[in-house]
Amino acid sequence: MRVLEQFKSLLSGRPSRETRALAHLAQASALSAQGELDGAMAQLHAAIALSPAMPEPHYRLGRCLLKKNSDAAAVSALTDALVRTPPYPLALHCQVFLAVANSRLRLGRGEAAFFPPPALPEKPPLLSVIICSIDERRFQQASALYMRLLERVPHEIIGIHDARSLCEGYNRGVARSKGDILIFSHDDVDILTPDFATRLVASLDRHDLIGAVGATHLSGATWFGCGWPNLRGQVGVPADDGAGTVANFFGTYGLAAESVQVMDGFFLAARRELALQLPFDEKAFDGWHLYDIDFSFSAHLKGYRCAIANDQVMTHASRGKFDEKWSFYRDRFLKKHEHHLTFTGPVGFAQLAPPAITMPSTEERLSITKHLILAGHRPC
């Protein structure tokens, strides 16, 4: 039908309805960028009238309504966008901002921001936190965070302050540990999850290795290289201007994303038997890069149950550095796993354009996460 309409348009010399709708959409984007929301919304309504099956005008209308604090109307517009099956990354943007609108409505009605915690076992397992850090102040901050989060369960914190590499340091930490569950953590992580310990214990009752962000396929030597719709989880990062935190959402479907092949290593937690049977490869990765990609992908190849714990909400106060040293270890990784890589042509992070929201409060981020988990969206 669209081809026929475009053919008729060519014959008549008149732009198709879809072409005119796209022109209204472009005008709406320009007006919205200038803060002229009413004018933008008028253009979006015109675009919808011309091409009601197009998802993007409904999405843009929902975003304008959110800016005007018309949350109920935003829910309607964003739902209209989603039922039109938009492609990624627009699909994920629709899901996330629909959760934003719903969370604002329900927080306004006094709804709890997050799920009730699972029950702890009668005899909780011992948790060992292993942190490689050369910064005493950051190590003390991280230790205080974990001591607070784990106060209801037996735990120990192991600091490695002279690691020759992250693999070597983590392996040394494993050798010193006594825990049934091992946490491998950077020293600049903040964990916002209420009842972190009980949720972690429950996750590792069902899985062998969990992380905060990752993917169900591996391409190249990054967790995000496979692109949409294979990415899972979320993480907060510092805003580009240094003011506040931005939450990046990659796909939060259910309490856990299973069948994960690769994870980012700023936070990993594993059952003890996995860490003993599958040590970090300190021979191949004798520096500070690719330790996590290799460890998680190797666990996947060995048949361990790897998952992203969507009910763990975290912030990592640094971004990855993809320099010449990273490239050196990338080549080692690709050589090691050349017979197991099923995807080619890795996607760069800048190409992804994930939904990114500057968080006004922890409560709102927790509520958005809850609504995404409960929504039952499925990746296309």
N, C-alpha and C positions, 0 to 999 in steps of 0.2 A: 504493500500500500504506500509506504514511504517513497519507494523508487518511482511508482506511478505518479505520485504527487510532484516529486522533483522534476520528472520528465514533462509534466504539464506546465510546471513553472517555467522551465526552459523555453517551451513553445510560446508561452504567453509573455515572456520577458518579465514576469512578476516573481519576486522571491517567494519561496515556499513558506508555509506556516512555521515550519521548524526553523528556517533561516531567520524569519522575523522574530521568533521566540528567542533565539540566541542573541539577537541584537538587543532585545529588551533585557536579557540576562546580563549582557555586558554593561549596559547603562546602569542596571541595578547595582552591579559590583562597584562601579565608579562612584555612585551616589553613597553607597554604604561606607566606602572608604573615607568619604568626606564627612561622615556622620549624619547625612541626610536620610534617616531611616524611613520616614514616611514616603519620600519620593522613591526610594529603592523598593519599598513594598508595593507601591503602585505599578512600577515596572515589572515586578515579579508576578503580580496578579495578571498583568497583560500577557506575560509569557505563558503562564499556566492556562489562560483562556485559549491561546493559540495552539499550544502543544501540551495537553494535560498529562500525557504519558511520560513526559520527560521528568526524571527525578530531581535534577539539580535545582530548578526553580522552587520546588517545594522545600528542599533542604535550605536554600538561601533564605526563604521566607521564615522558616523555623529559627534560623540564626538571628534574623532581625527581631523576631518576636522575643527571643531570649534577651537581647540587648535592651528591649523595652520592658523587660520584666513581665511579659505576658506569657507566663509559663504554661498555662493550660492550652492556650492557642498554639504555642510552640510544640507541645506534645502532639497535637493534631497534625500540624504541618510536617513534622519530622516523621511521624507514622506514615503519612501519605507518601513521603519520599521513599521510605523503606519498602513499602509494598510494591513499588515500581522496580524493584530489584536492581538497584544501581551497581555499577562495577566498583571494585576496589581502586583507590582507597576511599572513594565517596561512601561506599557502604559502611565502612567502619566509622567514618565521621558522623553519619546519620545515627548509628547505634550509640555512639558515645554522647552526642549532644541530646539525644532522646533521654539517655540516662541522666544527663545534667538537668533537664527540664523536670523529669519525674522526681529526682532527688530534692530539688528545690521545693516542689509542691509538698512532698511528704515530710521533709524536715520542718516545713512551715506548719504542718499539722501535728508536729511533736513525735513523729515516728523515730524509732531508734536508728542511729546512723549505720549500725553494722549488725551482723548475725549474732545470735546467742552462741557462746563458745561450746565446743564439744566437751564431754566429760573427760577428765583425766583418769587413766587407769588407777586402780587401787594402789599399785606399786609403780610409780612413774619410772621410766628409764633414766639413766644418767646421761646427761648431755655434755659433750666436750666442745668448746668453742676454740678454734685455732685461728689466730690472727698473726700474720706476718707484718711487722711494722718497725720502721726505723725512727718513727716520730713519737717520742714519749707522750706528748700532750694528746695526740690523736689516739694512741693506744689506750691511755687512761680514759678518754671519753668513750671509746668503743667498749672497754671493759665495764664501765659504769652502766652503759646502755644494756648490755647483756645481763649483768647482775640484776638489774631491775626487771628485765623481761622474764628472767628465769628463776625468780625468787620462789616460785611455788614448786619447782622441781629440783632434784639434785643436779648439780652442774659443776664444771670446772672450766677455767679460762686459761688457755695456754698461749703465751706470747713467744713468738720467734723473732728475735731482733737482729739476727746476723745471718739471715738466709742468703745462700749463694744464688738462689733462684726461687720463684714461687713454688715450683714442683719440689725442689729439695726441702724448702721450709715446711711445706705442708706434709710431706712424707715424714719429716722429723717430728712434726706435731702429732701425727697419727701414732708414731712409735711411742710417744710419751703419754698418749691419751688412754683413758680407761672407759670412755663413754660407749653406750649402745648406739647413740646417735652422734654424728660428728658434723659440726658446722664449720665451713671454711668461709671466712669473712674478711673483706677489706676493712681497713680501719677508718674509712670515711662513709660508712653506711649508717643511715638512720631508719629505724623500723617503727612504723606507725600503727601496726596491727594490734588491736586489743586482744588480750589473751594469746599472745604470740606462741607461748610454749605449748599450750594445749592444742592449738591448731597444727603446730609443727609435728607433735607426737602423732596426732591423728593422720596427717599426711604420710608420714613415714611408716605407718602401720599398713598403708595401701601401696606405697611406692618405695623404691630403693634409693632414688636420687631425685631431689627436687631443686628448682631454682626459681627466680623471679621473672626472667624473660628468656625466651628462646624460640625454637622453631621446630616444626614437624618434619622438615627436610633440611639438608645441608647443601649449600652451594658455595664453592670457594672455601674461604677460611674464616668466615664471620658467621655469627648466629643469625644475622639479618639478611645475608646474601641471597637467600631463596626468594625474598620478596613476598608480596601478597598472593594468596590469603593464608600463607603458611606460618605466619608469625603469631606468637602467643605471649600474653602477660602484659605488664606495665611497669614503669619505673619513673620516679621523679628525678629530675636533674636540675642543676642551677640554671636560672634564666640567663639568656645571653647578656643582658645588661647588668647581671649580678644582683638584681633585686628580686628576691623570692625564689620559689621553686615552680618548675613546670612539670606537670605529669604528662608523660607520653604513653598513649595507649596503643597496644599492638594486637589485641584480640583476647578478650576475657570471656570465655565460654564455659560456664559451669564452675564448680569449685576447683577443679583441676583440669589442665590440658594434658591429656595422655598421649602416648606414642611420640614423645618428643625425642629428637635426635641430637640436639645441640643447645647449649645454654650459655649465657653470660656468667662469668665467674665472680662478680662482685659479692654474690651470696650464693652458696651451694650448701646443701645439707644431705648427708648420706647415712645409710645404715652402716654399721661398723664392718659387717662382713664384706660389703662392696669395697670399702676403702682398703681393707687388708688384701683382698684378692686382686684388686685393680689399682695399684699405686700410681701416682702421678709419674709421668715419663720424664724423669729429670735428666736422662741422657740426651734425648732429642731436644727437649725444651729447657735448656740450661740458662735461660734468661727470664724475662718478665712478660712474655707474650705467648699466646696460643695455648697456655697450660690448661685453660678452662674449656676451650673448643675441643682439644684433644681428649681431655678427661671425660667430658660428657658424651662425645661421639663414640669413644671407645666403650663406655658403659652401654650405650645403645647397641653397638655391634655385638657385645657379649650377651645381649638379651635381658639386661636389667630393666626394671620398670622405671622409666624416666618421665618426669612430669613437671609442669609449671604449676606452682601452687598459687592460684588466682586469689585466694583469701589472705595472702601475705602482701601487705602494702608497704613499699620501701622507697627510700630516696638514696641515690648514690651521688655524692658530692664531687664527681669528676666525670670527664668524658674520655672515651678511648683515644689513643694516639696511634695513628697509622703511619709511622715513619719508616725509615730504612731498616731499623732493627726489627720492626714488626714484619716487614716484607721478607727479611731473612728467615724468620721462623714460619711465616706463611709458606714459603717454598719447602721447608722441611715437613710441614704438616701435609701439604699436597702430595709430596713424594711418599710419605708414610701411608697415606690413605688413598692412593690413586686408584686402587681397584674397588673402592667402596663408594665413591662419589657419584651420585646419580644425576645431579643437576650441574649445568654449566652456565657460564655467563652470569656471574654473581652481580646482584643489585647493590649499588652504593647507597649509603644511608640517606644522602641528600635526595635521592629519587623517591624515597618512600612517602614523604609528607604525611606522617602519622598524625592523628588528632593530638594536639598539645594544648593543655589548659593551665593557665597560671592559677594556682590554688589559693583561694581566699582563706581556707581553713582545712585542717585535718578532717574535721567532721564531714565537710562536703566531699572530700576525696573518698572517704570511706563509704559514704552514701552512694556516690556514683559507682564505685566498685560493686557494691551490693546489688544495685539495679542492673548492672551489666551481667553479673553472674545469674541473677534470677530471670533475666529476659528470655533466655533460651535461644538467642541468636545462634546461627550456625554459619561458619565460613563458607563462602560460595565455592 
